[in-house]
Every structure is written in C-alpha cells, then in structure tokens.
C-alpha cells in the first residue's frame, strides 16, 4: 500500500508541472510577473508555487479518493463472495 501511495504522490508531483508549464509559456498578460509588466518581468515564484500546489493537491486528492473507493469495492466484493460460498 505504501508503494501505491508513493506512486500516486510521484505521479501527482510530475503531472502538476504540466499546467504550470503551459501557464508560464502562455504568460501573455504577465500573470507570472511580480510587477505585472512583460518588459522587465521578474518571475513570481510564489505565484507559480501556488499554481503548482493547487494542481498537485487536486490531482493527489482525486487519485487517493479513487484508490480508497477501489479498495472498499474490492473488500466489499470479497466479503460478499465469501458469505455466498458458505464459508
């Protein structure tokens, strides 16, 4: 189970960079600039970290929820099949 959660963490960690990268590449209005100007754009690392963190939390939470529901379904199915077989 620890390996599965670590895999979900790693996948979420890496996939969260995709929307951040797309956002940085399409910085047409200077969203990632501290001074809201494109000419002398000083990159706003805290804003970028906030974007990445929100995507990471969303992806990891969703995958973890899917994992929990799947495990509950598997356990429930095993309980139902064991009761019906007379054990």
C-alpha positions in Angstrom: 0.0 0.0 0.0 2.9 2.4 0.7 4.2 1.8 -2.8 0.9 2.6 -4.3 0.6 5.9 -2.3 4.2 6.8 -3.2 3.4 6.1 -6.8 0.3 8.4 -6.6 2.4 11.1 -5.0 5.1 10.8 -7.7 2.6 10.9 -10.5 0.8 13.9 -8.9 4.1 15.6 -8.4 5.1 15.3 -12.0 1.7 15.9 -13.6 1.2 19.1 -11.7 4.0 20.6 -13.6 2.1 20.4 -16.9 -0.5 23.1 -16.2 2.2 25.3 -14.6 4.5 24.9 -17.7 1.6 25.8 -20.0 0.7 28.8 -17.9 4.3 30.1 -17.9 4.6 29.5 -21.7 1.3 31.4 -22.3 2.1 34.3 -20.0 0.6 36.8 -22.4 -0.8 39.2 -19.7 2.1 38.9 -17.2 0.4 36.8 -14.6 3.7 35.3 -13.5 5.4 38.7 -13.3 5.8 40.4 -9.9 5.3 43.8 -11.4 2.5 42.9 -13.9 4.6 44.1 -16.8 6.1 42.0 -19.5 9.1 44.2 -20.3 11.1 43.9 -17.1 9.4 40.7 -16.0 10.7 39.4 -12.7 9.3 35.9 -12.2 6.9 35.5 -9.3 8.0 32.1 -7.8 5.4 32.2 -5.0 2.5 32.6 -7.5 3.9 29.7 -9.6 4.3 27.6 -6.4 0.7 28.3 -5.5 -0.5 27.2 -9.0 1.6 24.0 -8.8 0.4 23.3 -5.2 -3.3 23.7 -6.1 -2.9 21.3 -9.1 -0.9 18.8 -7.0 -3.4 18.8 -4.2 -6.3 18.3 -6.7 -4.6 15.5 -8.6 -3.3 13.7 -5.5 -6.6 14.0 -3.7 -8.5 12.7 -6.6 -6.2 9.7 -7.1 -6.3 9.0 -3.4 -10.1 9.1 -3.4 -10.2 6.7 -6.4 -7.8 4.4 -4.6 -9.9 4.3 -1.4 -13.1 3.7 -3.3 -11.5 0.9 -5.3 -10.1 -0.7 -2.2 -13.5 -0.6 -0.5 -15.2 -2.1 -3.5 -12.6 -4.9 -3.6 -13.0 -5.6 0.1 -16.8 -5.5 -0.2 -16.8 -7.8 -3.1 -14.6 -10.3 -1.2 -16.9 -10.2 1.8 -20.0 -10.8 -0.4 -18.4 -13.7 -2.3 -17.2 -15.4 0.9 -20.6 -15.2 2.5 -22.4 -16.6 -0.5 -20.0 -19.5 -0.8 -20.9 -20.7 2.7 -17.5 -20.1 4.4 
